[in-house]
Amino acid sequence: MAETAEQAYTQARNKDWKNQVIKTNTTVSSTQASGTASPVAVELYNMDKRSRQQIAIALKSAGYRVPTSGVFTDKLLGAYQTALQSAQLQAAQLGQPFSSTYFTNYLANEAAGYAASGVSKDGTSITEQESVITKANAKNIINKVFEDQLGRSATDAEIAKYTATFKEKAAAKPTITTTTTKGKRTKIKTEPGFTTGRAEQYLVDKIAGTDEAKAGQVLNYYQSFMRKLGM
């Protein structure tokens, strides 16, 4: 039967705990807990405050949301157990023996990954990405809307004017992605920014209200009416 994370932890500690991720420089009480006591919990509880604080800092650097005061808490214990279990599982998947040295490297790698992504084990990260509307795309959008709404192509001045407007609005309204992680669940919510689709709709609304567009609508209505009369 596969060993549990706690069993692996205990074996690793007995072998080379002097090289653990946080050197405690203390002698942990050898008193055995009764009942279903967790070796991990006993080890963490019996450490001095400074050692627990060092562990908490290492866990927080790896993305775990824990207090770093050094006080023994359920949150700290839970994060410590989770990290040990995750490291032990990773070692098993890679076919490597789990040890305190492996755990040290695991936390270091997690810390590097967390620093690069900014996403914690539990928490929320927000990413903003500005929409890019190229001059070519802007020109196509502008000419399309002008053809649909006014029956003509846009002038160079109109293209320059609305291309600049698109750029300003894209900068002011980026696409915002909110990632919320809690336990094993990750929720991602994306609020679109000023994309090409929104640029086109913006211009439709803008052009539709002009006198030129209104005159064209009247003309189209008149021509349709005359066709119905057979004229």
C-alpha positions in Angstrom: 0.0 0.0 0.0 1.3 3.5 -0.9 2.6 5.4 2.0 0.8 8.6 3.1 2.3 12.0 3.1 2.7 11.9 6.8 4.5 8.6 6.7 6.8 9.9 4.0 7.4 13.1 6.0 8.3 11.1 9.1 10.7 8.9 7.2 12.3 11.9 5.6 12.7 13.7 8.9 14.3 10.7 10.5 16.8 10.4 7.6 18.0 14.0 6.9 15.9 16.5 8.7 19.0 18.5 9.5 18.9 19.6 5.9 15.3 20.7 6.0 13.9 23.7 4.3 14.0 25.7 7.5 16.7 24.8 10.0 15.2 24.9 13.4 18.4 24.6 15.5 16.2 23.1 18.2 15.6 19.8 19.8 12.0 18.8 19.3 10.4 16.9 22.2 10.3 13.2 21.6 7.1 12.8 23.6 4.7 10.6 21.6 1.2 11.9 21.1 -1.6 9.5 21.8 -4.6 8.7 19.7 -4.6 9.9 16.1 -2.1 12.7 16.6 -0.4 13.9 13.4 3.4 13.8 13.4 3.4 16.9 11.2 1.2 18.8 13.7 3.3 17.7 16.7 6.5 18.7 14.9 5.2 22.1 14.0 3.6 22.7 17.4 6.8 21.8 19.3 9.0 24.1 17.3 10.1 27.4 18.8 8.3 30.5 17.5 11.2 31.7 15.4 11.4 28.4 13.5 7.6 28.4 12.9 7.9 32.0 11.6 10.6 31.0 9.2 8.5 28.2 7.9 5.5 30.5 7.6 7.6 33.0 5.5 8.7 30.1 3.2 5.1 29.0 2.7 3.9 32.5 2.1 6.7 33.0 -0.5 5.4 29.9 -2.2 1.9 31.4 -2.4 0.2 30.1 0.7 -1.9 32.7 2.5 -0.6 32.2 6.1 0.2 34.6 8.9 4.0 35.0 9.5 3.9 35.9 13.2 5.3 32.4 14.1 2.3 31.6 16.2 0.9 28.1 15.8 -2.5 28.3 14.0 -4.8 26.0 12.2 -4.2 28.0 9.0 -0.4 27.6 9.3 -0.7 23.9 10.0 -3.1 23.4 7.1 -0.8 25.1 4.7 2.2 23.2 6.0 0.4 19.8 5.6 -0.9 20.8 2.2 2.6 21.7 1.0 4.1 18.5 2.3 1.4 16.4 0.7 1.8 18.2 -2.6 5.5 17.8 -2.5 5.2 14.1 -1.7 2.7 13.6 -4.5 5.0 15.3 -7.0 8.0 13.2 -5.9 5.9 10.1 -6.4 4.9 11.2 -9.9 8.5 11.9 -10.8 9.7 8.6 -9.3 12.0 10.4 -6.9 12.4 9.7 -3.1 10.7 12.2 -0.9 13.0 13.9 1.6 13.4 17.2 3.4 15.8 18.3 0.7 13.2 17.5 -2.0 10.7 19.5 0.1 13.2 22.4 0.2 13.5 22.5 -3.5 9.8 22.1 -4.0 9.0 25.2 -1.9 11.7 27.1 -3.7 10.2 26.2 -7.1 6.7 27.1 -5.9 8.0 30.5 -4.7 9.6 31.2 -8.0 6.4 30.3 -9.9 4.3 32.4 -7.5 6.6 35.4 -7.9 6.2 35.1 -11.7 2.5 34.7 -11.8 1.3 36.7 -8.8 -1.4 34.0 -8.1 -1.6 32.6 -4.6 -2.9 29.3 -3.5 -5.9 31.0 -2.1 -6.7 34.5 -3.2 -7.4 36.8 -6.1 -5.2 38.2 -8.9 -6.2 40.7 -11.5 -4.7 40.9 -14.9 -5.2 43.9 -17.3 -4.5 43.6 -21.0 -4.9 46.5 -23.4 -6.8 45.7 -26.6 -4.7 46.3 -29.7 -6.6 47.7 -32.7 -4.1 48.1 -35.6 -4.3 50.9 -38.1 -5.3 48.4 -40.8 -8.1 47.0 -38.6 -9.3 50.5 -37.6 -9.5 51.5 -41.3 -11.5 48.4 -42.2 -13.9 49.0 -39.3 -14.4 52.7 -40.2 -14.9 52.1 -43.9 -17.4 49.3 -43.2 -19.5 51.4 -40.8 -19.4 54.4 -43.2 -20.5 52.2 -46.1 -23.3 50.6 -44.1 -24.5 53.9 -42.4 -23.8 56.5 -45.1 -23.3 54.6 -48.3 -19.8 55.9 -48.8 -16.2 55.3 -47.8 -14.6 57.4 -45.0 -12.3 60.2 -45.9 -8.6 60.2 -44.8 -9.4 62.8 -42.1 -12.3 60.7 -40.8 -10.1 57.6 -40.7 -7.4 59.4 -38.8 -9.9 60.9 -36.4 -11.6 57.6 -35.4 -8.4 55.6 -35.4 -7.0 58.0 -32.8 -10.3 57.6 -30.9 -10.1 53.8 -30.9 -6.5 54.0 -29.6 -7.6 56.2 -26.7 -10.6 54.1 -25.7 -8.6 50.9 -25.9 -6.0 52.3 -23.5 -8.7 53.5 -21.1 -10.6 50.2 -21.1 -8.4 47.1 -21.0 -9.6 43.6 -20.8 -9.7 42.7 -17.1 -9.3 39.0 -16.1 -9.9 38.2 -12.4 -8.7 34.9 -11.1 -10.0 33.7 -7.8 -8.5 30.6 -6.2 -10.0 28.9 -3.1 -8.8 25.4 -2.3 -9.2 23.2 -5.4 -11.5 25.6 -7.2 -10.4 28.4 -9.5 -12.9 30.9 -10.9 -11.9 33.1 -13.9 -14.0 36.1 -14.8 -13.1 38.2 -17.9 -14.5 41.6 -18.6 -13.9 42.5 -22.3 -12.2 45.8 -23.0 -12.5 48.1 -26.0 -12.1 45.3 -28.6 -12.7 45.5 -32.4 -16.3 44.5 -31.8 -16.9 47.3 -29.4 -15.1 49.7 -31.7 -17.5 48.9 -34.5 -20.5 49.3 -32.3 -19.2 52.6 -30.9 -18.8 54.0 -34.4 -22.2 52.8 -35.5 -23.8 54.6 -32.6 -21.7 57.7 -33.3 -22.5 57.8 -37.0 -26.2 56.9 -36.7 -26.8 60.2 -34.9 -25.3 62.5 -37.5 -27.3 64.6 -39.9 -25.8 62.8 -42.8 -27.0 59.4 -41.5 -30.5 60.8 -40.8 -30.7 62.3 -44.2 -29.7 58.9 -45.7 -32.3 57.1 -43.7 -35.0 59.5 -45.0 -33.8 59.0 -48.6 -33.8 55.2 -48.2 -37.3 55.3 -46.8 -38.5 57.5 -49.7 -36.9 55.3 -52.3 -38.4 52.2 -50.7 -41.8 53.9 -50.6 -41.6 54.8 -54.3 -40.6 51.3 -55.3 -43.7 50.0 -53.6 -45.8 52.4 -55.7 -44.1 51.0 -58.8 -42.4 54.2 -59.6 
